[in-house]
Amino acid sequence: MKKALLGLLTVIYITVSCSGGGDDPRGGGTPLPTPPEPEPLTYTDTELLDLVQKQTLNYFWDYAESHSKLARERYHTDIPSLDQNVVTTGGSGFGLLTLLVGIERGLVPRSEAVSRLSTALNFLENAERFHGAWPHWIDGATGAVKPFSPDDNGGDLVETAFLVQGLICVREYFKDSSIATEKNLAIKADDLWKGVEWDWYTQGQNSLYWHWSKTVGFQMNMKLQGFDETLITYVLAASSPTHPISKQVYTEGWARSGGIKSSGSQYGIPLVVNHNGHSGTVGPMFWSHYSFLALDPRGLSDEFVNYGNAVVNHTKIMYQYALTNPKGFAGYGSKNWGLTASYSRNSDGSTGYSAHSPLNDLGVISPTAALSSMPYMPSESMQMLRFLYNEKKALYVGEAGPYDAFSAAYNWVTPRYLAIDQGTITPMVENYRTGFVWNLFMKAPEIKAGLKKLGFFSTTHSL
């Protein structure tokens, strides 16, 4: 996310040859040697989809924060002890969706998944909140806020929205269960999301604001305006049965009273929406992922734009950018594409973090950009998936799926993972395969009412 540029540590440069090392945080001793299983020369497309979903789920299962069972902010295979207890709120919401897909596909035992989810929701119930909103980072051992930056030490409404979309899907998945533990899980998820005071985060104005802190109040003063990753925040705020916002807050805030609409194009492809700070082109790919893990953009329009067209065209432009490759970076092409926020290679060879986009192209490809676009451009996303697993698996893929970022231009890969990048892959691949997460969220009665209130209509779902 754009504000994550403020917070991640700069760490040592990792070359392609450094693909692992360190102690295994899951415990145990040194395993006995076992003969390696033979690798197929190539995976079929179905095998690839199964494998990438199973492996990226590992991030939220094997590498979950040990106390809360929520998502760790990051996991470094080369420094596994780093930030073991830093829980990320938004990434944990993506993790809830990922676990639901895992249950549905039989990738994890249902009873154990329910137990973990119960632990996670109990933790969230007792964690520090700020007018109902959770902070960006939470101490997994204590539930206290971990400041993301000196002034970002309170409620983070956008991260909270990413978590709440997961809570609503948990509720919808288990609410009709006859098993007491599952029914109770649905009740807890419902209570948690209804505790968010969305209207507090307007400051009494016709816009939502990102942060509030007990010590600095609304000092950061970051207004949520489209187009970026924050649409889901407005949808949830309008849908809230306890602390709702008005349509005017959405219209003047997110939609900029119509200013969100763009008549521009790139490569002959209409932009549809004005991407914040990216005049004439598109922003990082996650802007078309985070709000649409659960909110189905297909045929979804408000009075200004068609969001299905916006996210598909975003993907088309990003793909075409890789083909055009205006900066001439080695490796870019039809099977190796996608710019988004991820780890990055700094000019001095060290590893940092950057929101990659056509206006901030550093020669670094982030696999989640293409893989999480599977519902939008399946053929092109499959080309990337085949490239990663059938051609470059030994270099670019680890136990929790594709590594966060790599650069063929600099012969560089980071053997590391971020929750917000791994967490979009399994849900979006599943939305491509079955529409599972989209269908769960879009059937929630509050979401239907909230979308209607904001003037949305859908050709895919009844509202």
Protein Blocks (a to p, Z undefined) as FASTA:
>chain_A
ZZlmmmpccdddddfklngecjdfkgpcdddddddddddfbdcfklmmmmmmmmmmmmmm
mmgcfklopacfbacfklmmgokllccfklmmmmmmmmmmmmmnopacfklmmmmmmmmm
mmmmmmcceehiacfbdcfknopacdfbfklmcccfklmmmmmmmmmmmmmmmmmpcbfk
lmmmmmmmmmmmmmpcfklmnnopacddfbdcfklommnopacddddfklmmmmmmmmpm
klccdfklmmmmmnonopmpccbdeehiafkiacehighiacdfklmmmmmmmmcfehpa
cfkbcfklmmmmmmmmmmmmmmnomnopghiajklgcddddddddfkopacdddddfklc
ghiacfklmmmmmmmmmmlmmmmmmmmmmmmmmmmpcfkopafbdcfklopacdbddfkl
mmmmmmmmmmmmnommmmmmmmpmklmmmmmmnopacfkbcZZ
